[in-house]
């Protein structure tokens, strides 16, 4: 997996479907008792959005062939960036995007759902 860096003038576009997914995610996490208060679920969404806004400066990785086959429904030649929240050390969030100067967000997932497809041989310091 090749690590790349973005240009400083990159603009990140968050499609309506991604915003809807994040709002639904907050509700789902609350309803399934992952969080005892909706406010805590909303803090997670805020953290994800904060990370999305740092994408132009975050390291990006190319997908392996296996991962490309899994995620190509969201677009071709995607790259991903990842982050972990300090309050949830067992969950890694992956943000997939086009990796262009106008960077369009295509998909968000975590290691519990799709981590087996992204076997990242790197440390958090990368």
N, C-alpha and C positions, 0 to 999 in steps of 0.2 A: 504494500500500500504506500503509494507515494504521497508525501506531505507537501502541500503547496500553500502559498500565502496569497491573500487577496490584495488588490490595489486599494489604496486609501480612498479613492474616489468611487468605490463600489456603492451602489444603491441597492438596498434589500427591499424586495417587494413581497408582502405577505398576502397571498390570495384570500379571498373571502372564505373559501373552504377550510383553510388552515385556522382562521379565527373561529369559525363555527366548531371545528374539531376541538380546539382548546377550551371553548366555553362548555361544550358537551363533556369534555374530560373532567372539568372541575365538578360538574353535577354528578357524573358517574362515580368519581372517587368519593364524593360525600355520601351518595346513596348506597354505595357498597361498603361503607364504613372504613375506608382507608383513612379518612379524616373525620374527626368527630364534629368539626365545625366547617361550614362552607367557606368561611374566611381563610382557613388554612389551605383548603384546596385552591382558592383564588391566589394565595401567596405563591403556590407552586406555578400557576399560570403566569403570574407576574415575573417570576424568576426565569421561566422559559422565554418570555418576551424580552426580558433584559438581555439574555444571552443572544437572542436573534439579532438584537441591535448591535451586538459586538461582532457579528459574523465577518464584516470586512477586515477585522484585525485578528480573527481566530485562525489557527491552523486548519487546513482542509485536507481531506484524504480522498484518494481515488478508491473506488470500490473494486474488490476482487471480482473475478469472473463469476463466481458463485453468487456473490452479493448482487452483481448486476442483473443476473437472471431473476433474482427475488424482487428487486426494486425497480426494474425497468418499466413497470406499469405507471410509475410516477414521472418518467421522463428518461431520456437517453443521456449518457455521459454525465450522470450526477456525481456530485462530491458530497462528503458529509463532514460535519464538525460535531464535537461532542462535549458534554460537560456533566459534572456531578455536583449535586448540592451538598453543602457541608452537613446539612441536617438529615441527609438520606444517602449514606455512603454506599449502599448496596444497589442503587439505581443509577444507571448511566443513561442520559438522554442523547439521542442522535437526531441531528437536524440535517435533512437532505435538501440540497439546492443545486441550481444550474451551474454555479461557479463562474459566472460571467460578470462583466462590469455592472450590468443590471442583473443582480442575483435574485432569481425567483425561488422562493421557498416552495418545495414540492411535497415534503412529508416529514412527520415527526414521529418518533417511536422511542422505546427504551429497551434496555437489555433483557428485561423479563419477557418481552414479546418477540423481539427480533435479534437479540444479541448473538444467537447461535449462527446467524448469517454473516455477522461482522466480527470475525475473530481478529481483533486488533492487537498486533504485537508491539504495543507501545505503552509507555507509562503515562501517568497523568501529567508529568512534567513536560511531555512532548508538546 
